[in-house]
């Protein structure tokens, strides 16, 4: 698994490539820990280049959601490949972490929510 990070409009975007598996857990956990310290209010996980995902990756995302929610940081998944999106939908993961087709959709929704909160 490879991870690239960038900040965009106060949102941390994680570009993940490769296989998400039990063996990539330490990298993923470190990325989430680092994300917590950046003081962003939302994290986008762009999964466009993820090639495979095992059941332990579902656990990583669930744990990340719980950990981040305690700190009032949201998380969204973007552009998972069809076979991975099916796994997420079949596991009812969309009830926990929303899935979007593009980063722009997440940013637009966040702007709307933040705008309506004032």
C-alpha positions in Angstrom: 0.0 0.0 0.0 1.2 3.5 -0.9 -0.2 6.7 0.6 0.1 10.2 -0.6 -1.3 13.1 1.4 -2.4 16.6 0.5 -4.4 19.4 2.1 -7.3 20.8 0.0 -9.6 23.5 1.4 -8.9 22.4 5.0 -9.6 18.8 4.2 -6.9 16.1 4.3 -6.9 13.9 1.2 -5.3 10.5 1.3 -4.5 9.0 -2.0 -4.2 5.2 -1.4 -2.8 2.8 -4.0 -2.2 -0.9 -3.9 -3.6 -3.6 -1.7 -5.3 -2.8 1.6 -4.6 -5.9 3.8 -3.7 -7.0 7.3 0.0 -6.3 6.3 -0.7 -2.6 5.5 -2.4 -2.0 8.9 0.6 -0.2 10.5 0.9 2.2 7.6 -2.8 2.9 7.6 -2.8 3.4 11.4 0.2 5.8 11.2 -1.6 7.8 8.5 -4.7 8.1 10.6 -2.7 9.1 13.7 -0.9 11.7 11.7 -4.1 13.0 10.3 -5.5 13.5 13.8 -2.7 15.9 14.5 -3.2 18.1 11.4 -6.4 19.6 13.0 -8.5 19.1 9.9 -12.2 18.4 10.2 -12.6 15.9 7.5 -10.5 13.2 5.8 -11.1 12.0 2.2 -9.7 8.6 1.4 -9.4 8.4 -2.4 -9.4 4.7 -3.2 -9.2 5.0 -7.0 -5.9 3.1 -7.2 -6.7 0.4 -4.6 -6.3 -2.9 -6.3 -7.6 -5.2 -3.5 -8.9 -5.1 0.0 -9.3 -7.9 2.6 -11.7 -8.0 5.6 -9.1 -6.5 7.9 -9.2 -3.3 5.9 -12.9 -3.0 6.8 -11.7 -3.1 10.4 -9.2 -0.4 9.7 -11.9 1.9 8.3 -14.3 1.1 11.1 -11.6 1.8 13.7 -10.5 5.0 11.9 -14.2 6.2 11.8 -14.6 5.6 15.6 -11.2 7.2 16.5 -11.8 10.2 14.3 -15.4 10.7 15.4 -14.2 11.1 19.0 -12.2 14.0 17.7 -15.1 15.4 15.6 -13.2 14.6 12.4 -15.3 13.1 9.5 -14.1 10.6 7.0 -15.3 9.8 3.4 -14.3 7.3 0.9 -14.0 8.3 -2.8 -13.9 6.3 -6.0 -13.4 2.8 -4.8 -13.1 0.4 -7.8 -16.4 -1.5 -8.5 -15.3 -4.8 -6.9 -14.2 -3.0 -3.7 -17.3 -0.8 -3.7 -19.4 -4.0 -3.8 -17.6 -5.3 -0.7 -18.2 -2.0 1.1 -21.9 -1.9 0.1 -22.5 -5.6 0.9 -20.9 -5.1 4.4 -23.3 -2.1 4.9 -20.3 0.1 5.3 -22.1 3.0 3.7 -24.0 3.4 6.9 -20.8 4.1 8.7 -18.7 5.9 6.1 -20.2 7.6 3.1 -18.8 6.8 -0.4 -18.6 9.3 -3.2 -17.6 9.2 -6.8 -15.4 12.3 -6.7 -13.5 14.4 -4.2 -15.4 17.4 -5.6 -18.7 15.9 -4.4 -17.4 15.6 -0.8 -16.0 19.1 -0.8 -19.3 20.5 -2.3 -21.4 18.7 0.4 -19.1 19.9 3.2 -19.3 23.5 1.9 -23.1 23.2 1.9 -23.2 21.8 5.4 -20.7 24.3 6.7 -22.6 27.1 4.9 -25.9 26.1 6.3 -24.5 25.8 9.9 -23.9 29.6 10.0 
